[in-house]
């Protein structure tokens, strides 16, 4: 009886250790390095968040003002790092914005700006659509 009292916790501990070792080894052994766009995008997103962190938005207009200021800081920061809006993204996004404008009952300009705000925060290249940012020539 006393042997089983020690064996069961020991087996449980060994199982937990085996799981943890497997879990940590299952990760990619090579660290993933960020592309220059990902690095710049992450830095600029942090700067943009900090730029509006102390703004208190109570009413809808203030929330829009805060979001607009954040996006403006993001654009300027990325421009300072030699990035601009990708013309391929604009060609891709324009028909989507037109469809969104009809569905939502808003102007095409507003729909395009809404789509921009979503896509300018994506920094990884995808096969599904062109990336928003591109390096300036």
JOWOCOR-V495372 format. One record per residue. N is the residue number from 1. RES is the residue in one letter. SS is DSSP state (~ for helix, > for strand, _ for the rest). NEAR is the number of other ideal C-beta (glycine too) atoms within 12 Angstrom. D_LAST is the distance of its C-alpha to the last C-alpha in Angstrom with 1 decimal. Layout:
BEGIN
N;RES;SS;NEAR;D_LAST
N;RES;SS;NEAR;D_LAST
END
This chain:
BEGIN
1;X;_;7;77.3
2;X;~;7;75.8
3;X;~;10;73.7
4;X;~;10;72.0
5;X;~;10;71.3
6;X;~;12;69.1
7;X;~;13;67.7
8;X;~;14;66.2
9;X;~;13;64.1
10;X;~;14;63.1
11;X;~;15;62.0
12;X;~;13;60.0
13;X;~;14;58.3
14;X;~;14;57.5
15;X;~;14;56.0
16;X;~;14;53.8
17;X;~;14;52.7
18;X;~;14;52.0
19;X;~;14;49.9
20;X;~;13;47.8
21;X;~;13;47.3
22;X;~;12;46.2
23;X;~;11;43.9
24;X;~;12;42.1
25;X;~;11;41.9
26;X;~;10;40.5
27;X;_;11;37.2
28;X;_;9;34.5
29;X;_;8;35.5
30;X;_;6;31.9
31;X;_;7;30.1
32;X;_;11;26.9
33;X;_;9;24.0
34;X;_;14;21.3
35;X;_;17;17.7
36;X;~;19;15.2
37;X;~;27;14.5
38;X;~;22;18.3
39;X;~;20;19.0
40;X;~;27;16.8
41;X;~;30;18.1
42;X;~;23;21.6
43;X;~;23;21.4
44;X;~;32;20.1
45;X;~;27;22.7
46;X;~;19;25.3
47;X;~;24;24.4
48;X;~;29;24.5
49;X;~;22;27.8
50;X;~;17;29.2
51;X;~;23;28.2
52;X;~;25;30.6
53;X;_;15;33.1
54;X;_;10;35.8
55;X;_;20;35.5
56;X;_;11;38.6
57;X;_;18;38.1
58;X;_;10;41.5
59;X;_;10;41.2
60;X;~;10;38.7
61;X;~;11;37.0
62;X;~;15;36.5
63;X;~;16;35.0
64;X;~;19;32.5
65;X;~;18;31.7
66;X;~;24;31.2
67;X;~;26;28.8
68;X;~;23;26.9
69;X;~;24;26.6
70;X;~;29;25.5
71;X;~;29;22.7
72;X;~;23;21.6
73;X;~;27;21.6
74;X;~;38;19.6
75;X;~;29;16.8
76;X;~;19;16.9
77;X;~;27;17.0
78;X;~;35;14.0
79;X;~;20;12.0
80;X;~;16;13.6
81;X;_;24;12.3
82;X;_;16;8.6
83;X;>;31;9.0
84;X;>;23;9.4
85;X;>;28;11.8
86;X;_;26;11.1
87;X;~;17;12.2
88;X;~;18;14.3
89;X;~;28;16.0
90;X;~;24;16.9
91;X;~;15;18.4
92;X;~;22;20.3
93;X;~;31;21.5
94;X;~;22;22.7
95;X;~;17;25.8
96;X;~;24;26.6
97;X;~;29;26.5
98;X;~;19;28.8
99;X;~;16;31.2
100;X;~;24;31.2
101;X;~;22;31.9
102;X;~;14;34.9
103;X;~;13;36.2
104;X;~;15;35.9
105;X;_;10;36.9
106;X;_;18;33.9
107;X;_;15;31.5
108;X;~;22;28.4
109;X;~;15;26.3
110;X;~;18;28.0
111;X;~;25;27.7
112;X;~;28;24.0
113;X;~;25;23.7
114;X;~;25;26.1
115;X;~;31;24.0
116;X;~;31;20.8
117;X;~;24;22.9
118;X;~;20;24.0
119;X;~;31;20.8
120;X;_;38;18.7
121;X;_;26;21.1
122;X;_;25;20.6
123;X;_;27;18.4
124;X;_;20;19.7
125;X;_;20;18.5
126;X;_;13;21.3
127;X;_;7;22.6
128;X;_;10;24.0
129;X;_;21;21.0
130;X;_;22;17.2
131;X;_;31;15.9
132;X;_;33;15.2
133;X;>;38;12.3
134;X;>;24;8.9
135;X;>;17;6.3
136;X;_;15;3.8
137;X;_;8;0.0
END
